[in-house]
Amino acid sequence: QVQLVESGGGSVQAGDSLTLSCEASGYISATTSCMAWFRQAPGKEREAVARFYTNLEAAAYVDSVKGRFTTSRDYTKNTLYLQMNNVKSEDSAMYYCAVKQALSRAQCLDLSWGAATAAWPYWGQGTQVTVSS
């Protein structure tokens, strides 16, 4: 069983930086696991933001955050991070992390895959990010 706890959200100004953390407890494969960041703003559908494939430490991002957000994992702390730079008001949302074990690299890094909540067995409770312009 995997449990995920997000932290690091808050209220910031446009152009600021913020780092979200997703601490995992339980076993997460270092070779075939996919870790993901999603966000959901009020009245909008949940959106895939970034993916991190543990094997080869490959990552993928939605176009709107490319060049601004970076996801990485600290294996010693079993924690996934989302470094958010030059944040914009449209980045305001509840941010969630999710994990799926035994997933191929191709599927993990395809942000069009796995839109359904049921595709990800493990979710965190979310952390709120509010960006003021």
C-alpha positions as CSV (number, residue, x, y, z in Angstrom):
1,Q,0.0,0.0,0.0
2,V,1.3,3.4,-0.9
3,Q,0.3,6.6,0.8
4,L,1.0,10.1,-0.6
5,V,1.1,13.4,1.2
6,E,1.5,16.6,-0.6
7,S,2.8,19.8,0.9
8,G,4.3,23.2,-0.1
9,G,1.3,24.9,-1.5
10,G,0.5,28.5,-0.6
11,S,-0.4,32.0,-1.8
12,V,2.2,33.6,-4.0
13,Q,2.6,36.5,-6.4
14,A,2.8,36.0,-10.2
15,G,6.5,35.5,-11.1
16,D,7.3,33.9,-7.8
17,S,8.6,30.3,-7.3
18,L,7.2,27.5,-5.3
19,T,8.2,23.9,-4.6
20,L,5.6,21.3,-4.0
21,S,6.5,18.0,-2.3
22,C,4.8,14.6,-2.4
23,E,6.1,12.3,0.2
24,A,5.4,8.6,-0.3
25,S,5.2,5.9,2.2
26,G,5.3,2.3,1.1
27,Y,7.1,0.6,-1.8
28,I,7.4,2.4,-5.1
29,S,9.4,0.5,-7.7
30,A,12.5,2.4,-8.8
31,T,12.2,0.9,-12.3
32,T,8.6,0.8,-13.5
33,S,6.7,3.3,-11.5
34,C,5.1,6.4,-12.9
35,M,4.6,9.4,-10.6
36,A,2.4,12.2,-11.7
37,W,1.3,15.7,-10.8
38,F,-2.3,16.8,-11.6
39,R,-4.1,20.0,-10.8
40,Q,-7.7,21.1,-10.7
41,A,-9.0,24.6,-10.6
42,P,-12.6,25.4,-9.5
43,G,-15.0,24.6,-12.2
44,K,-12.4,23.0,-14.4
45,E,-11.5,19.4,-15.2
46,R,-8.5,17.8,-13.6
47,E,-5.4,18.4,-15.7
48,A,-2.2,16.4,-16.0
49,V,0.7,18.7,-15.3
50,A,3.8,16.5,-15.2
51,R,4.9,12.9,-15.2
52,F,8.0,11.3,-13.8
53,Y,9.1,7.8,-14.8
54,T,11.4,6.4,-12.2
55,N,13.5,4.4,-14.6
56,L,15.8,6.7,-16.4
57,E,14.3,9.6,-14.4
58,A,12.4,10.7,-17.5
59,A,9.8,13.5,-17.3
60,A,7.1,15.0,-19.4
61,Y,5.1,18.2,-19.0
62,V,2.0,19.8,-20.3
63,D,2.8,22.6,-22.7
64,S,1.5,25.4,-20.4
65,V,4.2,24.6,-17.8
66,K,7.1,23.6,-20.0
67,G,10.2,25.7,-19.2
68,R,8.7,26.8,-15.9
69,F,8.0,23.6,-13.9
70,T,10.4,20.8,-13.2
71,T,9.6,17.5,-11.5
72,S,12.2,15.4,-9.8
73,R,12.5,12.6,-7.2
74,D,14.6,12.2,-4.1
75,Y,14.9,8.5,-3.7
76,T,16.5,8.8,-0.2
77,K,13.4,10.7,1.0
78,N,11.0,8.8,-1.3
79,T,9.7,12.2,-2.2
80,L,8.5,13.7,-5.6
81,Y,9.0,17.4,-6.1
82,L,7.4,19.9,-8.4
83,Q,9.5,23.1,-8.8
84,M,7.3,25.8,-10.0
85,N,9.1,28.9,-11.4
86,N,7.6,32.1,-12.8
87,V,4.1,31.1,-11.7
88,K,1.1,32.6,-13.4
89,S,-2.4,33.2,-12.2
90,E,-3.6,30.4,-14.4
91,D,-1.4,28.0,-12.3
92,S,-3.8,28.5,-9.4
93,A,-5.3,25.2,-8.5
94,M,-5.3,22.2,-6.1
95,Y,-2.3,20.1,-7.0
96,Y,-2.3,16.4,-6.5
97,C,0.3,13.7,-6.9
98,A,-0.5,10.2,-8.0
99,V,1.4,6.9,-8.5
100,K,0.9,3.9,-10.7
101,Q,3.2,1.0,-10.5
102,A,4.3,-1.3,-13.4
103,L,3.6,1.2,-16.2
104,S,5.6,1.5,-19.4
105,R,7.7,4.5,-20.0
106,A,5.7,5.4,-23.1
107,Q,2.4,5.4,-21.3
108,C,3.8,7.2,-18.3
109,L,5.2,10.1,-20.4
110,D,2.1,10.3,-22.6
111,L,0.0,13.0,-20.8
112,S,-3.0,12.1,-22.9
113,W,-3.1,8.7,-21.1
114,G,-4.4,8.3,-17.6
115,A,-6.9,11.1,-17.4
116,A,-9.3,9.1,-15.4
117,T,-8.9,9.0,-11.6
118,A,-9.3,5.3,-11.7
119,A,-6.2,4.9,-13.8
120,W,-4.1,5.9,-10.7
121,P,-4.4,3.6,-7.7
122,Y,-2.7,6.0,-5.3
123,W,-3.5,9.7,-4.7
124,G,-2.5,12.3,-2.3
125,Q,-5.0,14.7,-0.6
126,G,-3.8,17.7,-2.5
127,T,-2.2,21.1,-1.8
128,Q,-3.6,24.4,-2.8
129,V,-1.6,26.9,-4.9
130,T,-3.0,30.4,-5.3
131,V,-1.2,32.9,-7.5
132,S,-2.1,36.5,-7.4
133,S,-1.4,38.8,-10.3
